[in-house]
């Protein structure tokens, strides 16, 4: 190891010096903030996973289910377009 690296303080020494100058309140605040950061990242990851699952998996499943039930044929038989038009809803 080069000589100049021996004269530098280690990361642990620097960390211990920083911690020793902090009060208990500041240490507790740092712990709470670090936990909140981890929790926020976890929530974001779960949100993204849920969004992707709903976008691709559930959408494909509902589409397949509606095709199996033949909902299009049923809506044509009961004249759903005419019923929606009476209510002022554009179906197309």
Protein Blocks (a to p, Z undefined) as FASTA:
>chain_A
ZZklmmpccfklmmmmmmmmpcfklmmmmmmmmmmmmmmmmmmmmmmmmmmmmmmmmmmm
mmmmmmmnommlmmmmnommlmmmmnopafZZ
